[in-house]
Amino acid sequence: MSRISKDEVKHVAHLARLAINEEEAETFTKQLDDIITYAEQLNELDTEGVEPTTHVLDLKNVMRKDEPKKWVEKEDVMKNAPDQKDGQFKVPSILE
């Protein structure tokens, strides 16, 4: 028994703005049915007592601490600017 019909495949293709012909709809119906059948194997697993997780690894926060540090001085940065005005980078206007 097919878990997805050709009409459902055509509907999803329409929603995704995909133009498919009858032959492609038939092929996709078979392929999607195979995928759904394979994914349904997960329902056979005993998950009693298994806590839901968002990640397979027990990661909490892998970012570095946000600590201030000395960076380059404004004057040194402005030395590399091709054009500047009043201590700021001057760039070409993009709006009319």
C-alpha positions as YAML, in Angstrom:
chain: A
units: angstrom
residues:
- id: 1
  name: MET
  ca: [0.00, 0.00, 0.00]
- id: 2
  name: SER
  ca: [1.41, 3.35, -1.00]
- id: 3
  name: ARG
  ca: [1.83, 5.89, 1.79]
- id: 4
  name: ILE
  ca: [1.73, 8.80, -0.64]
- id: 5
  name: SER
  ca: [-0.41, 9.23, -3.73]
- id: 6
  name: LYS
  ca: [0.50, 10.67, -7.09]
- id: 7
  name: ASP
  ca: [-1.99, 13.47, -6.47]
- id: 8
  name: GLU
  ca: [-0.18, 14.39, -3.23]
- id: 9
  name: VAL
  ca: [3.14, 14.43, -5.08]
- id: 10
  name: LYS
  ca: [1.64, 16.73, -7.72]
- id: 11
  name: HIS
  ca: [0.21, 18.97, -5.00]
- id: 12
  name: VAL
  ca: [3.57, 19.27, -3.24]
- id: 13
  name: ALA
  ca: [5.27, 19.96, -6.57]
- id: 14
  name: HIS
  ca: [2.71, 22.69, -7.25]
- id: 15
  name: LEU
  ca: [3.35, 24.24, -3.81]
- id: 16
  name: ALA
  ca: [7.08, 24.15, -4.51]
- id: 17
  name: ARG
  ca: [6.47, 25.74, -7.93]
- id: 18
  name: LEU
  ca: [7.94, 22.69, -9.69]
- id: 19
  name: ALA
  ca: [6.63, 21.63, -13.08]
- id: 20
  name: ILE
  ca: [6.57, 17.84, -13.26]
- id: 21
  name: ASN
  ca: [5.03, 15.57, -15.89]
- id: 22
  name: GLU
  ca: [3.12, 12.31, -15.36]
- id: 23
  name: GLU
  ca: [6.23, 10.15, -15.68]
- id: 24
  name: GLU
  ca: [8.13, 12.22, -13.10]
- id: 25
  name: ALA
  ca: [5.12, 12.17, -10.76]
- id: 26
  name: GLU
  ca: [5.07, 8.38, -10.96]
- id: 27
  name: THR
  ca: [8.82, 8.18, -10.29]
- id: 28
  name: PHE
  ca: [8.67, 10.61, -7.38]
- id: 29
  name: THR
  ca: [5.68, 8.79, -5.88]
- id: 30
  name: LYS
  ca: [7.68, 5.54, -5.82]
- id: 31
  name: GLN
  ca: [10.81, 7.26, -4.46]
- id: 32
  name: LEU
  ca: [8.94, 9.15, -1.74]
- id: 33
  name: ASP
  ca: [7.06, 6.00, -0.74]
- id: 34
  name: ASP
  ca: [10.41, 4.19, -0.36]
- id: 35
  name: ILE
  ca: [11.75, 7.06, 1.77]
- id: 36
  name: ILE
  ca: [8.68, 7.06, 4.00]
- id: 37
  name: THR
  ca: [8.87, 3.28, 4.39]
- id: 38
  name: TYR
  ca: [12.52, 3.53, 5.39]
- id: 39
  name: ALA
  ca: [11.83, 6.35, 7.86]
- id: 40
  name: GLU
  ca: [8.97, 4.39, 9.45]
- id: 41
  name: GLN
  ca: [11.53, 1.85, 10.66]
- id: 42
  name: LEU
  ca: [12.27, 4.35, 13.41]
- id: 43
  name: ASN
  ca: [8.80, 3.64, 14.86]
- id: 44
  name: GLU
  ca: [9.97, 0.09, 15.63]
- id: 45
  name: LEU
  ca: [12.63, 1.33, 18.06]
- id: 46
  name: ASP
  ca: [11.97, 1.21, 21.79]
- id: 47
  name: THR
  ca: [12.46, 4.78, 22.98]
- id: 48
  name: GLU
  ca: [10.96, 4.28, 26.43]
- id: 49
  name: GLY
  ca: [13.05, 6.16, 28.98]
- id: 50
  name: VAL
  ca: [15.08, 8.04, 26.35]
- id: 51
  name: GLU
  ca: [15.08, 11.78, 26.97]
- id: 52
  name: PRO
  ca: [14.42, 14.01, 23.96]
- id: 53
  name: THR
  ca: [17.54, 15.84, 22.82]
- id: 54
  name: THR
  ca: [18.38, 18.61, 20.42]
- id: 55
  name: HIS
  ca: [21.90, 17.34, 19.72]
- id: 56
  name: VAL
  ca: [23.60, 13.96, 19.88]
- id: 57
  name: LEU
  ca: [26.48, 15.37, 21.91]
- id: 58
  name: ASP
  ca: [26.10, 16.85, 25.37]
- id: 59
  name: LEU
  ca: [27.11, 20.37, 24.38]
- id: 60
  name: LYS
  ca: [26.16, 23.32, 26.54]
- id: 61
  name: ASN
  ca: [27.81, 26.47, 25.22]
- id: 62
  name: VAL
  ca: [30.85, 26.14, 23.01]
- id: 63
  name: MET
  ca: [31.47, 29.85, 22.52]
- id: 64
  name: ARG
  ca: [34.42, 31.61, 24.03]
- id: 65
  name: LYS
  ca: [33.98, 34.05, 26.86]
- id: 66
  name: ASP
  ca: [33.15, 37.56, 25.74]
- id: 67
  name: GLU
  ca: [36.04, 39.46, 27.21]
- id: 68
  name: PRO
  ca: [37.14, 42.91, 26.06]
- id: 69
  name: LYS
  ca: [40.64, 43.18, 24.68]
- id: 70
  name: LYS
  ca: [42.79, 45.84, 23.13]
- id: 71
  name: TRP
  ca: [42.40, 46.12, 19.40]
- id: 72
  name: VAL
  ca: [44.00, 48.51, 16.92]
- id: 73
  name: GLU
  ca: [43.93, 52.23, 17.44]
- id: 74
  name: LYS
  ca: [41.57, 54.35, 15.34]
- id: 75
  name: GLU
  ca: [44.44, 56.38, 13.93]
- id: 76
  name: ASP
  ca: [46.19, 53.24, 12.67]
- id: 77
  name: VAL
  ca: [43.03, 52.06, 10.96]
- id: 78
  name: MET
  ca: [42.39, 55.40, 9.33]
- id: 79
  name: LYS
  ca: [45.91, 55.37, 7.85]
- id: 80
  name: ASN
  ca: [44.73, 52.53, 5.56]
- id: 81
  name: ALA
  ca: [41.56, 54.31, 4.45]
- id: 82
  name: PRO
  ca: [41.70, 55.44, 0.83]
- id: 83
  name: ASP
  ca: [39.40, 58.36, 1.64]
- id: 84
  name: GLN
  ca: [38.30, 59.76, 5.00]
- id: 85
  name: LYS
  ca: [36.49, 62.72, 6.46]
- id: 86
  name: ASP
  ca: [36.16, 63.78, 10.11]
- id: 87
  name: GLY
  ca: [37.71, 60.53, 11.36]
- id: 88
  name: GLN
  ca: [35.36, 58.28, 9.39]
- id: 89
  name: PHE
  ca: [35.65, 56.24, 6.20]
- id: 90
  name: LYS
  ca: [34.32, 58.10, 3.18]
- id: 91
  name: VAL
  ca: [32.65, 55.89, 0.59]
- id: 92
  name: PRO
  ca: [30.81, 56.61, -2.64]
- id: 93
  name: SER
  ca: [27.12, 57.32, -2.32]
- id: 94
  name: ILE
  ca: [24.90, 54.47, -3.46]
- id: 95
  name: LEU
  ca: [21.58, 56.27, -3.20]
- id: 96
  name: GLU
  ca: [20.37, 58.91, -5.57]
...
